[in-house]
Amino acid sequence: MATSTKRQRPGRTIAVFAAVIALMYVLMGVAHTWAPKLGLDLRGGTTITLTARNSTGSGSVASSSLDLARQILQQRVDSLGVGESSVTTQGGNQIIVSVPNVQKDQLVSMVGQTAKLAFRDVYDVQQVTPPSTSPSPSASPSPSSGASASGLPTAPGLPPAAPIARPTAPSSKKQTIDQLLQWTPSTQDQSDFAQWTCGDSFPDVSDQPLFACDKTKTAKYLLGPIIVPGTEVSSASAGIPQGAVAPAVQLSFTSAGQSAFTAATKVLASKSSPQNQFAIVLDGTVISAPQVSYQINGGAQIDGNFTQVEANDLANVLKYGALPLAFDLSSVENVSATLGGEQLRAGIIAGLIGLLLVVGYSFLYYRGLGAVVVGSLAMAAIIAYSSIVLLGQAINFALNLPGIAGVIVAIGITADSFIVYFERIRDEIREGRTLRTSIETGWEKARKTIVVADSVSLLSAGVLFVLAIGSVKGFAFTLGLTTLIDLAIVFFFTKPVMTLLGRTDFWGGGHKWSGLEAEHMGVSAESLLGRRVRRPTTKGA
Amino acid sequence: MADNATRRRPAEGRKQSLAHRLYTGDLSYEFVSRRRLWYLISGTLIVVSLLALAVRGLNLGIEFTGGADFTVTAPVASGSVNDMRVAVLNSGVSQLDGTTVLSVGSNQLRIQTRSLSATEVATVRGAIATQAGVGSDKVAYNLIGPSWGKQITTKAVQALIVFIVLVMLLIWVRFRDWKMSVSAIVALIHDLILTIGIYALVGFSVSPSTLIGVLTILGYSLYDTVVVFDKVSENVSELRRGNRTYSTAANDAVNQVLVRSLNTTIIGVLPVAAILFAGAFYLGSGPLEDLGLALFVGMISGAYSSIFIATPLLAQAKEREPEMHQVRQAIARREAKARRDLAAPVAAPAVAVVVEDADPGNGDDQVTREPTSRRPRQRTTRSQRRG
């Protein structure tokens, strides 16, 4: 042990360490953030977890598909105008939607929808005036007075029949494309359609007719069964075709999709308006309903009076909608602002009580050394706070309730490191070494234990973080973070401080309240301070 | 001298000398050699735990079974619970017969129903808000889909397996001894079963936070075990030179780190107790309470198992190795020689010196303070049992 060189270091180590901490706070100042980002369980809001399944219902999901789905969901949430929302992917098959301070029930139903694209043939189109008030979120398709049913071939003389229950799942019997194209609505379908208004829900079933509106809710459509499902679209792109002025969207199909599409356009081209249209339906909304004037053998081209932006959007929608992704609503966590505030308070109370208990116990058992524990814990708290604030800025880390619990549990883990070190120092003194030597040799041995023990903590935090679901990830994150901070503190703060304290009269002189007094270790003051030749150890071995 | 100090301040002195005497071996508890007793105790506890799990099962929260859970802050009067239940049942949503309403403290109601669709949630939430006389944005809720619990369970089991494998590797890398890895893992599984057993027995609700708590315990339980094993491996490295068997060295290690283990456990449990306190008494439910409880139970079990299970298991496994057999034989030979020497008059002064050094005047110890006579006696009994 080169004690002479060590002797110069502790002050410098602490100075460098303090400089690093100061730098962190300078960074916080630069970023103008002094408070950590809080999770939604601490400030109120809604968190929705969706789990994707591929079309077969099990197995994995392509990450590109998941990310595209995330983009669609982000658009949907943004369309609600809810401000700072976040839509993120997690664990390869999940999407987490977090919207703070919003209590709209609509949010959940919108997000929970499946992005489902399909091509259906149009049977009837009616212009409607958009309702002045927003439709009620009620699920029951109640006969609405707002329906503008006129000029419709309803059964004459009969009062409008009450809507019958619609099938919600396709029948197992597969129909050929020709059979599908032969489809005409029943009387019941037509009377239901007359009463139906935009905003009423309608089951979107592949072999059943569909009532749907366009985006602006100015037209409602009576559509036949699905002719080409969205999964048969292989690609879509927007661009201005040669010789044209307005942008259009180019579609290409898989071979099965292509043959169905070709057959459909052949039939549609022979019909008259509006039945010569096919509708592109996404999530129950008619995105576009182009007319077909001739049989199309290649990919489809959708023109309309698109702007470049609109054409891009449509191409995206077609691509996204073509993705074989369906989502299950896995969990919705809604926390009111009041409950959030209470949880935050509870977390802070728990932290303070925990800190007080640990500090109290340290002073009780380690007396003067308790000051080292308090100092080190204070440093750990300062670093942990600024790390959490900075990580909130850098990687959008939001502190939630399990996260606070992780920090509190880490108080114990951090204090444990000091105990391991203190007990080692005492062991060394019992072996007959002097106090100052023991601070160094005890460190050499304690260091290994601390590193292994912290590695285990870090390992468990890492495994938990990777495999945890939802909010408990926060616990693993802060636990791992604070364990790392603990390592830094013990190496760059506690150890140098102990070396410095070893030179003071109070600690280095083994004062009876210092926690390093000779009596406690069962050695003589001479042995402790090294004023005499080392006695043989009491073990007598 | 220490003993003088002990006499001067008896109240302080007893506590001080406990740690000291444990370290030097003046006072030594038989952790390793009485392992049959610990195994019996732990075995009984494990059987009780498994029985409780089989008979009573775990009280799984809605996160596992699927369902909706509403929380509203409103004054709770005597009829509130029933009124709220009636209000929910009359909300117009079907199949709500299984709904339970609980009061949490004096100002919170919790309503648990089956898993609801997005529109049903809106309806029920509205009914609860009306009944409680608050705006519906004041009603917090959790909605869990039916397949969610399976996902969480799968993840937890994955985490458990990955963690155990990694930890075995880590301990092996650190100590280069797979028997240490196995002993540590056995102790860990012991803690796991006991914690689950207590949950089954008491009927605490199990949530994802509980799972995380349980998985964290694994880390903590190992932390304790690592501290003990660290000292064991240090003691054992001098085995060839000294006259200790692996068991004795391990037992000494446990005694030497006993105070440290107790301290780290107490320090670790204190903040957890604070979490439990704030979770149970301030919030009444939720992740703080679930996490705190799992950690509280598991940490205490972890401290117990690192001392009473992991180390005796390790010693038992190590004593089977031929190398340790040789060590035992060498010690037996040396003892036999020492006994012969003891019988001869020449050796007498040497013994007297040792006795003097050990300060026989302070005779309050249970275990005799003469190291030369204490150790051989233990070893003899142990080797007799083995032979």
Interface residues (C-beta under 8 A of the other chain):
Chain A: D41 T49 T51 Q103 D105 V108 S109 G112 P137 S138 A139 D328 L329 S330 S331 V332 E333 N334 V335 S336 A337 T338 L339 E342 Q343 R345 A346 G347 I349 A350 G351 L352 I353 G354 L355 L357 V358 Y361 S362 Y365 L401 P402 A405 I408 V409 I411 G412 I413 A415 D416 I419 V420 E423 R426 D427 R430 K445 K448 T449 V452 A453 S455 V456 S457 L459 S460 A461 V463 L464 V466 L467 A468 I469 G470 S471 V472 F475 A476 L479 A518 E519 H520 M521 G522 V523 S524 P536 T537 T538 K539 G540 A541
Chain B: M1 A2 A5 T6 R9 E12 G13 Q16 S17 A19 H20 R21 Y23 T24 G25 D26 E63 T71 T73 S117 A118 T119 V121 A122 R125 S136 D137 K138 V139 A140 Y141 N142 L143 I144 G145 S147 W148 Q151 I152 K155 A156 Q158 A159 V162 F163 L166 V167 L170 R174 P208 S209 L211 I212 L215 T216 L218 G219 Y220 L222 Y223 V226 V227 D230 E234 G242 Q256 V257 V259 R260 N263 T264 I266 I267 G268 V269 L270 P271 V272 A273 A274 I275 F277 A278 G279 Y282 L283 G286 P287 L288 L291 G292 L295 V354 D357 A358 P371
